[in-house]
């Protein structure tokens, strides 16, 4: 017998009769119901912590980037000092970690030789990464440096695929292509995207070190995953904090050695005297630079643990335009049509990556 034709948007019900398509209002109602059920499934303390963590990512990281640029625009010159500031706040994370042992009734992870060596290597790479980003903020507008740094997503995906054997799909590949294209657009627009006191060679140095630093950041992320998989075997909040504290500590040690060799501790006093705004402004920039960077790290760590890498990716995507817009408004960064196009393409690339990650997580579950 010939089956009855069902018009597009109509589904056959249990008794053979077609059912009307779901209206837009019904879909909204369904989403609201699911959101409410998700909200009720967690205690209020969970949502408060997630909100604070997300806010830390969206505020602290852009603030840290802007302060790095303020340091150089107001008379700072040292690359080591701004690298040192990025890790000088590591005791803040340690102060958050210590109470978790008491409240969560857990014990510190056993420290082995392999684990210690991995922390030392990651600390050294982090110190080098911070130094590369210091060159970027010294020679590039903060909005440009932030956009270029978003290419770390590309390298995280590639290193994750080759080293950790993470899956990738068409959306991930699309994200890699889009973000790479966005970086190329910025490179083509270099003539209108620089400060008057920056030479061509300095701009190129800042551009190259920003990309290399982003690649190294992607490698650090993949190696950190390997440490969790091979040496720690678990991923809990206090274990993630332990790794962050130890890596930041060794990065602090290596950066401090660089500061001593380059005599930058002695140079701080002379920089403070000549700094625009005076010594107090100089100290405020460095102190708040250290605090905001660590708050951003803590926020991203908490978001990864409380929610997912997808939400962390969404927040990372959002903070790129926040940093760029804030730099244009507060620091008078140049914003050409090419940079706006690059920003849009970068955001598109992030969206593609987030969708790809979401699809992979659904497949694995």
Secondary structure, DSSP 8 states (H G I E B T S, - for coil): -------TT-EE-TTS-EE----HHHHHHHHHHHHHHHHHTS-HHHHHHHHHHHHHHHHHHHHHHHHHHHHHHTT---HHHHHHHHHHTHHHHHHHHHHHHHHTT-------HHHHHHHHHHHHHHHHHHHHHHHHHHHS-HHHHHHHHTTHHHHHHHHHHHHS-----HHHHHHHHHHHHHHHHHHHTGGGSS-TT--HHHHHHHHHHHHHHHHHHHHHHHHHHHHIIIII----HHHHHHHHHHHHHHHHHHHHHHHHHTTHHHHHHHHHHHSTTHHHHHHHHHHHHHHHHHHHHHHHHHHHHHS-HHHHHHHHHHHHHHHHHHHHHHS-----HHHHHHHHHHHHHHHHHHHHHHHHHHHH-
